[in-house]
């Protein structure tokens, strides 16, 4: 995975030292992968607000096998505060996407058991590629593959939304009114008045899709969660922790939110393609026609959601929970979403 890393000496949370973690991880790989497995390296990857991600290698029969550990912070998930899926459920969804929908994902090797002493998490293969949008959208090495990415996204989402619901693990249902209610409650609780947000809440409540299809929804299908290579394009779909049952047009609308275009505003699909390309590929893959107005609804709701998330970043900086420059900088981006919302809502007010 192409992500920045912190020092190998990063300590885990709670009471587990790095050396203890190495010992537990080696034993887990011996138990679940190969008795001869030897741990060769371990380093914490940055990125990912809700889960820990660690990169490591094991040696089996003289060959090095690169792997990723994805686990709850400190190994312990707080169900009362955590909005992400249990990691065992996320692992099951990744496997389902692979085996049923034939979507490229990092294959899951095993889910951590209590006797592994590492807490809640799972081990998956390391997949080579790039996730940083700035590089994908601007670097010359991705120039040839960029025009095909919108089509690939449409094909993948069409297959994803065709996965039978009865094959999915237990998931929350989150149609439009549920999503709207959740974020409105968050908006009110944090007391950061934004008149544009209130206008958007009113429009969204008045225009919610009626009787939409209900399917498996990835929930965070966008730049940053797509592993891209110059050779194949989308090499893996990452971070399934927000998956749920809902309107499949949510995934298409979220992908088109302006914040994920990183300046390439003339290419609404992730900064690399056009809506028409996305929709045509989705319809061909799924056999289901796309209603552009329904996608637009979810683009507006997605923009509002990101704006509220930005205010939460500021709140974390303001109250001292996280005084990082990143939190403060993202917090300021709430104003960008207000401009985006006015642009999206303007046609309805003419």
C-alpha positions in Angstrom: 0.0 0.0 0.0 1.4 3.4 -1.0 1.0 5.4 2.2 3.2 7.4 4.5 4.6 5.5 7.5 5.6 6.4 10.9 8.6 5.0 12.7 8.9 1.3 13.2 9.2 2.0 16.9 5.6 3.3 17.1 4.0 1.9 20.2 0.5 0.4 20.1 -2.2 1.7 22.4 -3.3 0.2 25.6 -0.7 -2.1 27.3 0.8 -3.9 24.4 4.3 -2.9 23.6 5.7 -3.1 20.0 7.9 -6.2 21.0 4.9 -8.0 22.5 2.9 -7.2 19.4 5.6 -8.6 17.1 5.7 -11.8 19.2 1.9 -12.2 19.1 1.7 -11.4 15.4 4.4 -14.0 14.6 2.5 -16.7 16.6 -0.8 -15.8 14.9 0.8 -16.1 11.4 2.3 -19.5 12.4 -1.1 -20.7 13.6 -3.2 -19.4 10.7 -0.8 -19.3 7.7 2.3 -21.6 8.2 4.0 -23.0 11.2 7.4 -22.0 9.9 6.4 -18.3 9.4 8.9 -15.8 10.7 8.1 -12.1 11.2 10.6 -10.0 9.3 9.3 -6.4 9.7 6.5 -4.4 11.2 5.6 -0.7 10.8 2.5 1.4 11.5 1.0 3.1 8.5 -0.5 6.6 8.8 -3.9 7.4 7.4 -7.2 5.9 8.5 -9.1 7.8 11.1 -10.9 4.9 12.8 -8.7 1.8 12.5 -5.0 1.0 12.9 -3.2 -0.3 9.8 0.2 -2.1 10.1 2.4 -3.3 7.3 4.6 -6.3 7.9 6.4 -9.2 6.1 6.7 -12.8 7.0 9.1 -15.3 5.6 7.8 -18.7 4.6 10.0 -21.4 2.9 12.6 -18.8 2.1 10.0 -16.4 0.4 8.9 -13.1 1.7 5.1 -12.5 2.0 4.0 -8.9 2.5 0.9 -8.5 4.6 -1.4 -5.9 6.2 -2.8 -6.0 9.7 -6.0 -3.9 10.1 -7.3 -3.7 13.6 -9.3 -1.7 16.1 -7.4 1.1 18.0 -5.3 -0.7 20.6 -7.1 -3.9 19.6 -10.3 -2.8 21.4 -13.5 -1.6 19.6 -15.8 0.7 21.6 -19.2 -0.4 20.2 -20.9 2.6 21.9 -18.7 5.2 20.1 -17.6 3.3 17.0 -19.6 3.9 13.7 -17.4 1.5 11.7 -18.4 -2.1 11.2 -16.9 -4.8 13.4 -13.7 -5.8 11.7 -14.8 -9.4 11.4 -17.8 -8.1 9.4 -15.6 -6.0 7.3 -13.4 -9.0 6.5 -16.5 -11.0 5.5 -17.6 -8.3 3.1 -14.2 -8.1 1.5 -14.3 -11.9 1.0 -17.9 -11.6 -0.4 -16.8 -8.9 -2.8 -14.0 -11.1 -4.0 -15.8 -14.4 -4.3 -19.3 -13.3 -5.4 -18.8 -10.0 -7.3 -15.2 -10.7 -8.5 -14.1 -7.2 -7.3 -10.4 -6.7 -6.8 -9.7 -6.4 -3.1 -6.8 -7.3 -0.8 -7.5 -11.0 -0.1 -8.2 -11.7 3.6 -5.8 -14.3 5.1 -7.5 -14.7 8.5 -9.6 -12.9 11.1 -7.9 -12.5 14.5 -9.1 -14.9 17.2 -9.1 -14.2 20.9 -6.1 -16.5 21.5 -4.0 -14.4 19.1 -3.8 -11.7 21.8 -4.0 -8.9 19.3 -7.6 -7.8 19.8 -10.1 -7.3 17.0 -8.8 -7.2 13.5 -7.8 -9.2 10.4 -4.8 -9.9 8.2 -4.9 -9.3 4.4 -2.5 -9.4 1.6 -0.5 -6.3 0.8 -1.6 -4.9 -2.6 0.8 -2.7 -4.6 -0.5 0.6 -5.9 -1.2 4.2 -5.2 -4.1 5.8 -3.2 -2.9 9.4 -3.1 -5.3 11.4 -5.3 -2.8 14.1 -6.1 -0.5 11.6 -7.7 -3.2 9.6 -9.5 -4.8 12.7 -11.0 -1.6 14.6 -12.0 1.4 12.3 -12.3 2.5 11.3 -15.8 2.7 7.6 -14.9 -1.1 7.4 -14.5 -1.9 9.5 -17.6 -2.8 6.5 -19.8 -5.1 4.8 -17.3 -7.0 7.9 -16.0 -9.5 8.0 -18.9 -10.6 4.5 -18.1 -11.1 4.9 -14.3 -14.7 6.2 -14.5 -15.7 3.2 -16.6 -14.0 0.9 -14.1 -15.8 2.5 -11.2 -19.2 2.0 -12.9 -18.5 -1.6 -13.6 -17.3 -2.3 -10.1 -20.3 -0.6 -8.5 -22.7 -2.4 -10.8 -21.3 -5.8 -9.6 -21.2 -4.7 -6.0 -24.8 -3.7 -5.9 -25.8 -7.0 -7.5 -24.6 -9.0 -4.5 -27.6 -10.7 -3.0 -28.6 -9.1 0.3 -29.2 -12.5 1.8 -25.6 -13.4 1.4 -24.4 -10.3 3.3 -23.5 -10.4 7.0 -25.7 -8.4 9.4 -25.6 -4.7 8.3 -27.4 -1.6 9.4 -30.0 -0.2 7.0 -29.4 3.5 6.1 -31.8 4.9 3.5 -31.7 8.6 2.8 -34.0 9.7 5.7 -31.8 7.7 8.1 -28.6 9.2 6.9 -30.1 12.7 7.0 -31.4 12.2 10.5 -28.0 10.9 11.7 -26.1 13.9 10.3 -28.7 16.4 11.4 -28.4 15.2 15.0 -24.6 15.5 14.7 -24.9 19.0 13.3 -27.1 20.1 16.1 -25.1 18.5 18.8 -21.8 20.3 17.9 -23.4 23.7 17.7 -21.6 25.1 14.6 -24.4 27.1 12.8 -24.1 27.1 9.0 -27.1 28.6 7.2 -26.1 26.8 4.0 -26.1 23.5 5.8 -29.6 24.2 7.1 -30.8 25.1 3.6 -29.3 21.8 2.3 -31.0 19.8 5.2 -34.4 21.3 4.2 -33.9 20.6 0.5 -32.8 17.0 1.1 -35.7 16.3 3.5 -38.2 17.6 0.8 -36.6 15.7 -2.1 -35.7 12.3 -0.6 -36.0 9.4 -3.2 -39.2 7.5 -2.9 -39.0 3.7 -2.7 -35.4 3.3 -3.9 -33.7 0.0 -4.5 -32.0 -1.4 -1.4 -28.6 -3.1 -2.0 -25.3 -3.5 -0.4 -23.6 -0.1 -0.4 -19.8 0.4 0.1 -20.4 3.7 1.8 -17.0 5.3 1.1 -16.2 4.5 -2.6 -13.9 7.4 -3.6 -10.3 8.6 -4.2 -8.2 7.5 -1.2 -10.0 4.1 -1.0 -9.2 3.0 -4.5 -5.8 1.4 -5.1 -4.6 2.4 -8.5 -1.8 1.1 -10.7 -0.7 2.4 -14.2 -1.1 -1.1 -15.6 -4.6 -2.1 -14.6 -6.2 0.9 -13.0 -8.2 -0.1 -9.9 -6.2 -2.8 -8.4 -8.2 -3.0 -5.1 -11.2 -1.4 -3.4 -10.2 -0.6 0.2 -11.9 0.4 3.5 -15.3 -1.4 3.7 -15.9 -0.2 7.3 -18.9 2.0 6.4 -20.7 -0.5 4.3 -24.5 -0.8 4.9 -27.8 -1.6 3.2 -29.2 1.4 1.3 -29.8 3.2 -1.9 -27.1 2.1 -4.4 -27.1 5.6 -6.0 -25.4 6.7 -2.7 -22.1 5.2 -3.9 -22.3 6.9 -7.3 -23.2 10.3 -5.7 -20.4 10.1 -3.1 -17.9 9.4 -5.8 -18.9 12.6 -7.6 -18.6 14.9 -4.5 -16.4 17.9 -5.5 -14.1 17.3 -2.5 -12.8 14.1 -4.1 -11.9 15.8 -7.3 -8.9 17.6 -5.8 -9.1 20.5 -8.1 -10.1 18.7 -11.3 -13.6 20.2 -11.1 -14.3 19.7 -14.8 -14.2 15.9 -14.2 -16.9 15.2 -11.6 -16.2 11.5 -11.2 -13.2 11.5 -8.8 -11.4 14.2 -10.8 -10.7 11.7 -13.6 -14.0 11.2 -15.6 -17.5 12.2 -16.6 -20.8 11.2 -15.1 -21.9 9.8 -18.5 -19.0 7.4 -18.5 -19.8 6.2 -15.0 -23.5 5.8 -15.6 -23.1 4.0 -18.9 -20.7 1.5 -17.4 -22.9 1.0 -14.3 -25.9 0.3 -16.5 -24.0 -2.2 -18.7 -22.6 -3.9 -15.6 -25.9 -4.0 -13.5 -28.6 -3.9 -16.1 -30.2 -1.2 -14.0 -30.9 2.3 -15.5 -29.4 5.3 -13.6 -31.5 8.2 -12.7 -29.1 11.2 -12.8 -31.4 13.3 -10.5 -31.2 10.5 -7.8 -27.4 10.5 -8.1 -27.5 14.3 -7.8 -29.5 14.0 -4.6 -26.8 11.7 -3.1 -24.1 14.1 -4.3 -25.7 16.9 -2.4 -26.2 14.7 0.7 -22.6 13.5 0.4 -21.3 17.1 0.1 -23.3 18.0 3.3 -22.0 15.0 5.1 -18.4 15.9 4.3 -19.0 19.5 5.4 -20.3 18.3 8.8 -17.3 15.9 9.0 -15.0 18.9 8.5 -16.7 20.7 11.4 -16.0 17.7 13.6 -12.3 17.8 12.6 -12.3 21.4 13.8 -14.0 20.5 17.0 -11.4 17.8 17.7 -8.7 20.5 17.2 -10.5 23.1 19.2 -11.1 21.0 22.3 -7.6 19.5 22.3 -8.6 15.9 21.4 -6.3 16.2 18.4 -4.2 19.3 18.0 -2.7 18.2 14.7 -2.4 20.7 11.8 -4.3 18.2 9.6 -7.4 18.4 11.8 -7.3 22.2 11.8 -6.8 22.4 8.0 -9.6 19.9 7.2 -11.8 21.8 9.6 -11.4 24.9 7.5 -12.7 23.1 4.4 -16.3 23.3 5.7 -16.5 26.6 3.9 -15.6 24.8 0.6 -18.6 22.5 1.0 -20.9 25.4 1.6 -19.9 26.8 -1.8 -20.4 23.4 -3.4 -23.8 23.1 -1.8 -24.9 26.5 -3.1 -23.7 25.5 -6.6 -25.6 22.2 -6.5 -28.8 23.7 -5.1 -28.9 26.8 -7.3 -30.8 25.2 -10.2 -33.6 24.3 -7.8 -33.9 27.9 -6.6 -34.2 29.6 -10.0 
